Amino acid sequence: MNTKLLLCLALVLSGNCGAAIIYPKAPEGGRQLVYENAGQILRHDPRFFGGLQIDDLTIANPCRNYFVGATNLASGQLLSAAKTINWQYLLVHGTNAVGAAYLIVDETNGKALKFNGLNRPFFPDTPLDALRTAEQLPQVKKQDYELRILEAPAVYFRAVWLHGESDDIIIPLPETFRRWNAYQSYSESQMIMLLKPEAKKVLKAPRNFN
């Protein structure tokens, strides 16, 4: 892993990546919930992360995950229709991400935080790689961007979303199936042009996500 990515990783763990990529304020008590619940899972299934236990891992600062449905995409809505679904905490071993833990707000319990799962994705390092790309963008040197994750499961789309006051940057992660370029920066309008026809195909299929 090169020096720039090592620097980016250090900033991810400290809560700021690059001169102008920032994290939202972390939910109070969130890291402790991840530590306790992910730790319990790893004790019961030590093979989950190849024998790593929670004390072997660093719990990075979290960002929010956002979801967009196929119906919105088919009508040309993307970021305006995005709804936050959970908090994502990357779990890092050394200089590599190995997975992620998730928290949700439990509306039935006074909006208290609730552990919502542990994930071992095929490409756990992709958010860090996307941030490395983002550090080089001229826009990022001019204003702050909040780090978010954007997902549209109906069209198998997942991206790093950098939200700024004047514009937004979308960087698709590798699960692209060659329909758009991984790690390339797109504007919202460019991404809508690519996602809209995909969503229409999904909605015409016998079984779909709405």
MOJOBEL-V661598 format. One record per backbone hydrogen bond with DSSP energy under -1.0 kcal/mol. CO is the residue of the C=O (numbers start at 1). NH is the residue of the N-H. E is the energy in kcal/mol with one decimal. If there is no record, write none. Layout:
# MOJOBEL-V661598
CO	NH	E
CO	NH	E
This chain:
# MOJOBEL-V661598
2	6	-2.1
3	7	-2.3
4	8	-2.4
5	9	-2.7
6	10	-2.2
7	11	-2.0
8	12	-2.3
9	13	-2.2
10	14	-1.2
11	15	-1.4
11	16	-2.6
20	145	-3.2
21	17	-1.9
22	147	-2.8
27	30	-2.0
29	33	-1.8
30	34	-2.2
31	35	-2.6
32	36	-2.6
33	37	-2.6
34	38	-2.4
35	39	-1.3
36	40	-1.6
37	41	-2.0
38	42	-2.4
39	43	-1.8
40	44	-1.8
41	45	-2.1
45	48	-2.2
46	51	-2.0
47	50	-1.9
49	52	-1.1
53	56	-1.9
54	57	-1.3
58	92	-2.6
63	88	-3.2
64	149	-2.5
65	85	-2.6
66	151	-2.6
67	83	-2.3
69	73	-2.0
70	74	-2.7
71	75	-1.0
72	77	-2.8
73	76	-1.8
83	67	-2.7
86	65	-2.9
87	103	-1.9
88	63	-1.8
89	101	-2.5
90	60	-2.6
91	98	-3.0
91	99	-1.2
92	58	-2.9
93	96	-2.0
96	93	-3.3
99	91	-2.7
100	119	-3.2
101	89	-2.9
102	116	-3.4
103	87	-2.9
104	114	-2.7
105	107	-1.1
106	109	-1.6
106	111	-1.3
109	112	-1.1
112	106	-3.6
114	104	-2.8
117	102	-2.3
119	100	-2.0
123	126	-1.5
125	129	-2.1
126	130	-2.5
127	131	-1.9
128	132	-1.8
129	133	-1.7
130	134	-2.4
131	135	-2.1
133	136	-1.2
134	137	-1.6
139	142	-1.6
139	143	-1.2
145	22	-3.0
146	163	-2.4
148	161	-3.1
149	66	-3.0
150	159	-2.5
151	68	-2.0
152	155	-1.7
152	157	-1.7
153	156	-1.4
157	152	-2.8
158	173	-3.0
159	150	-2.9
160	171	-2.9
161	148	-1.9
162	169	-2.5
163	146	-2.9
167	164	-2.0
169	162	-3.2
170	186	-2.7
171	160	-2.6
172	183	-3.1
174	176	-3.1
176	179	-1.9
181	184	-1.4
186	170	-2.7
187	191	-2.1
188	192	-2.4
189	193	-1.8
190	194	-1.1
191	195	-2.6
192	196	-2.8
195	199	-2.5
196	200	-2.1
197	201	-1.8
198	202	-1.8
199	203	-2.4
200	204	-1.3
